[in-house]
Amino acid sequence: MAPKKRITMHDHAAEASLFKRRALFTFVCVVILLGILLSNLYHLQILSYTDYETRSNDNRIRVVPVPPSRGLIYDRHGKLLAENQPFFALELIPEKVKHIPETLTRLSQIIPLSAEEQEKFTESLKYHRRFKPLTLKTPLTEEQVAQFSVNQHEFPGISVVAGLKRHYPHQGLLTHALGYVGRINDRDKLRLQQAGEWKDYAGTKYIGKQGIEKFYETLLHGKPGHLEEEVNNRGRTIRTLKSVPPDPGQDIYLTLDLELQKKAFELLDGRRGSVVAIDPRDGGILAMLSSPTYDPNQFVHGISSKAYGELLNSRSRPLINRATQGQYAPASTIKPHLALLGLDENTITAKTRIWDPGFWQIPGVERKYRDWKRWGHGWVDVNTALIGSCDTYFYDLAYKTGVDKIASFMQPFGFGERTGVDIFEESAGIMPSKDWKRMRYNQPWYIGDTISVGIGQGYWTTTPLQLANAAAIMANKGKRFVPHMLKSIKDNTSKIDSPVDEKAPIVLNDQKNWDIINESMMNTAHKSRFKDAGYTAAMKTGTAQVFSVAEDEKYDAETVDEFLKDNALIIAYAPYENPTIVLAVVLENAGWGGANAGPVARALLDEYMLRDSLEFNQ
């Protein structure tokens, strides 16, 4: 008989307790999950609201940089030297143009695109971000703008944009002083990034490349503004939400005198050479001309390879600023400074005389150093030696003084070092010495080297700006200023004068020696080039050999190659009693200094000194 099945009794109390525990656990889990959900909602809606709002706005708000207008440049009298003009350019956004080569072919039927322009654009495209616009052609004429506007619907991704371009109304007249602006290249970008200034060039495509434009780029450029635009999903502007205007660049006034610059340009008439004029009272540069020159406007939007090649390969080297980079033997123009050294060292006195038979010899040496006047000047002292530019006198003086004393004395006059003028394109020239030759050529210094230095030849080279600066110090009797072109800066309400950088003066053992030399320079002027001038002037001419002539050979200007002819130089200042202008003129391969550079100096001083009286009489 099978056992009887036991009936299981339920423990209702235990089951109720288990249910309660499970329900409580489930409730706690739900509360925790709700807490997490609410916490996340709080984080998203409250704590991170600003962040997510910004991200959301980025999907519909476009920030467009607004470039500043570049500051204008004026001369000392307020005459405009560099301005901004409106222009039109054709721009292409690569990602919006499907077949770029075909598009360019069709576009060239409406707006002429040269093979060079297309090749340049294609090359730039390789390194350009596809979503950013790239300039295809600039500038456009009004007719070209109209032609494209009619057919714009056929060229999605291509548009005409307007802007301001730099313009130089006087073309090549001031090129080497003002410089020019050009497109920002990779080297410019890297430099700006390293200086932490790249953000200031948002929307800007141009930067100062040379001259004043480069040196005062920070003043002239300004700060960009921006527009906040609401756009749709296709990138089209719906409305402008915010506008922050740019801060325009500051206008600057230069010490340059436009009329004097024009006169210098007219007088040189394309000849190779340079003119520098300085106001000795503060070091302000009144004129700085390098000839031949070129039109800087062609560099603003990018010069063609052919045009640049012609400038680069020209034998006349128009790209070089001869005023600050040209290096010339100073020749006889430095004889006043050498005479001042002789007086200061008591090597000579105002009455010291020597006999000039037309040559000079180192004691015990047979070789003769010829004077420019083959039959000699006879008995000469410092005054007659300067008036007649007697080489023999200065051969003897250099021999007695020595090259190291010459180099040491000339250094405060600025020879052999940059003047500090406010453009970057400047050479230091050479002020030779024994140590210099050993370091440069690893050779000893010879007495013959000193003799050549005594007449401003040999290893000695100087720039026209250095020569004018040294003449200004002579005219000022030792007072020195750093040459500069910035006169004042214009802010919102007024013009702020630029501070004048004055250096410690040159103090002689006997200050009366200044008067001796300056009086001799005045006598030189009024016995020749300035004898009928309506004002008092002082001057010294120079004729520098470009190549050496053997002792028994004669220089024949008729048979010598044009580029091997002598350079003509002159330094001059006026009025003698209280100088207001000092100038240096260098004409390459022009021949005799007095006959060729002299008339240029006279005409320039006439222009400057007699201008007020001429205007009054008119």
LINMO-V637666 format. One record per pair of residues at least 12 apart in sequence whose C-alpha atoms are under 6 Angstrom apart, sorted by sequence separation. I is the first residue (numbers start at 1). GAP is how many residues later the second one is. D is the distance in Angstrom with one decimal. If there is no record, write none. Layout:
# LINMO-V637666
i->(I,I)
gap->(GAP,GAP)
d->(D,D)
This chain:
# LINMO-V637666
i->(228,229,276,359,416,571,228,275,358,416,525,571,228,275,416,525,570,227,274,416,522,570,227,274,358,415,522,569,358,521,569,226,273,358,521,546,568,225,272,357,482,568,225,272,356,371,481,546,567,184,225,270,356,371,481,545,567,183,184,224,270,356,481,544,567,568,183,184,200,223,355,480,544,566,567,568,182,223,355,543,565,567,568,569,182,222,293,354,480,543,566,568,181,222,261,292,354,479,563,181,222,353,478,542,570,180,181,221,353,432,478,541,542,569,180,220,255,256,257,352,404,431,541,568,180,219,220,255,256,351,403,430,540,179,219,255,256,290,430,540,179,290,350,360,429,539,178,179,180,290,429,539,177,178,179,538,95,178,538,94,95,537,477,537,537,93,536,537,93,536,92,91,92,91,91,90,91,90,90,403,89,274,89,274,543,89,543,88,89,542,88,541,398,541,395,398,413,395,97,394,96,421,422,421,93,92,92,91,91,90,90,89,89,88,88,87,87,86,87,86,85,84,85,84,84,83,84,83,82,82,325,324,325,472,468,180,468,182,181,172,172,172,332,171,331,332,331,330,331,329,329,329,328,327,328,327,67,327,65,67,326,383,387,65,324,323,324,323,176,71,70,70,68,68,68,67,66,66,65,66,65,64,64,63,63,344,62,62,61,61,60,61,60,76,68,71,73,75,76,68,69,70,71,72,73,74,75,76,68,71,73,76,75,75,280,283,283,284,285,283,284,285,284,333,215,333,333,332,212,331,211,331,331,255,254,255,254,255,254,253,253,252,252,252,251,279,279,278,278,277,277,276,276,275,275,274,274,273,273,273,272)
gap->(12,12,12,12,12,12,13,13,13,13,13,13,14,14,14,14,14,15,15,15,15,15,16,16,16,16,16,16,17,17,17,18,18,18,18,18,18,19,19,19,19,19,20,20,20,20,20,20,20,21,21,21,21,21,21,21,21,22,22,22,22,22,22,22,22,22,23,23,23,23,23,23,23,23,23,23,24,24,24,24,24,24,24,24,25,25,25,25,25,25,25,25,26,26,26,26,26,26,26,27,27,27,27,27,27,28,28,28,28,28,28,28,28,28,29,29,29,29,29,29,29,29,29,29,30,30,30,30,30,30,30,30,30,31,31,31,31,31,31,31,32,32,32,32,32,32,33,33,33,33,33,33,34,34,34,34,35,35,35,36,36,36,37,37,38,39,39,39,40,40,41,42,42,43,44,45,45,46,47,47,48,48,49,49,49,50,50,51,51,51,52,52,53,53,56,56,57,59,60,60,61,62,62,63,64,65,66,67,68,69,70,71,72,73,74,75,76,77,77,78,79,80,80,81,82,83,83,84,85,86,101,102,102,110,115,116,116,118,119,121,122,123,123,124,124,124,125,126,126,128,131,132,133,134,134,135,136,136,137,137,137,137,137,138,139,141,141,142,145,149,150,151,154,155,156,157,158,159,160,160,161,162,163,164,165,165,166,167,168,169,170,170,171,177,178,178,178,178,178,179,179,179,179,179,179,179,179,179,180,180,180,180,181,182,192,198,199,199,199,200,200,200,201,207,208,208,209,210,211,211,212,212,213,230,231,231,232,232,233,234,235,236,237,238,239,301,302,303,304,305,306,307,308,309,310,311,312,313,314,315,316)
d->(6.0,5.5,4.7,5.2,5.4,5.7,5.4,5.8,5.0,5.0,5.1,4.5,5.0,5.1,4.5,5.2,5.7,5.8,5.5,4.4,5.8,5.4,4.6,4.6,4.8,5.9,3.9,5.5,4.9,4.8,4.5,5.2,5.3,3.5,5.2,5.7,5.8,5.1,5.1,4.5,5.6,5.1,4.7,5.7,5.2,5.1,5.9,5.6,5.8,5.6,3.8,5.8,5.4,5.7,4.4,4.8,4.6,5.5,5.3,4.5,5.0,4.8,5.7,5.4,4.6,5.7,4.4,5.9,5.7,5.7,5.4,5.4,5.1,4.8,5.6,5.5,5.2,4.9,4.5,5.7,4.4,5.7,5.5,5.0,5.7,5.5,5.1,5.6,5.6,5.0,4.7,3.8,5.2,4.8,5.2,5.2,5.7,4.6,5.9,4.2,3.8,5.3,5.2,4.8,6.0,6.0,5.2,4.7,4.4,5.9,4.5,5.7,5.9,5.7,5.8,4.4,5.5,5.9,5.1,5.5,5.5,5.4,4.1,5.6,5.8,6.0,5.2,5.7,4.3,6.0,5.8,5.4,5.7,4.4,5.6,5.7,5.5,5.6,5.0,5.5,3.9,5.2,5.9,5.6,5.2,5.5,4.9,6.0,5.9,5.7,4.8,4.0,5.4,4.7,5.7,5.5,5.1,5.9,5.5,4.9,5.6,5.7,5.7,4.5,5.3,5.8,5.1,5.0,4.4,5.2,5.3,5.9,5.3,5.4,4.4,5.9,5.3,5.4,5.2,5.5,5.9,5.9,4.5,5.5,5.5,5.3,4.9,5.5,5.7,5.0,5.2,5.5,6.0,5.6,5.2,4.9,5.1,5.5,5.6,5.5,4.9,5.2,5.6,5.0,5.3,5.7,4.4,5.7,5.5,5.9,4.7,5.6,5.4,5.7,4.5,5.7,5.5,5.5,5.8,4.3,5.2,5.8,5.2,5.3,4.7,5.9,5.7,5.3,5.9,4.9,5.1,4.8,4.9,5.8,5.4,5.9,4.9,4.8,5.6,5.6,4.9,4.4,5.6,4.8,5.6,5.9,3.9,5.1,5.5,5.4,5.8,4.5,4.9,5.5,5.3,5.1,5.1,4.9,5.9,5.5,5.5,5.2,4.6,5.3,5.6,5.2,5.7,5.7,5.6,4.6,5.5,5.1,5.7,5.9,5.1,4.7,5.6,4.8,5.9,4.9,4.2,5.4,5.0,5.6,4.6,6.0,5.6,5.1,5.4,4.5,5.5,5.9,5.2,5.9,5.1,4.2,5.9,5.5,5.4,5.9,5.0,4.8,4.6,4.6,5.1,4.7,4.9,4.9,4.8,4.4,5.9,5.8,5.3,6.0,5.3,5.1,5.8,5.8,5.9,4.5,5.2,5.4,5.8,5.4,5.5,5.4,5.1,4.3,5.8,5.2,5.0,5.9,5.0,5.0,5.2,6.0,4.6,5.1,4.7,5.5,5.1,5.9,4.6,6.0,5.3,5.4,4.7,5.6,5.2,5.5,4.1,5.5,5.4,5.9,4.7,5.9,5.3,5.3,4.3,5.3,5.5)
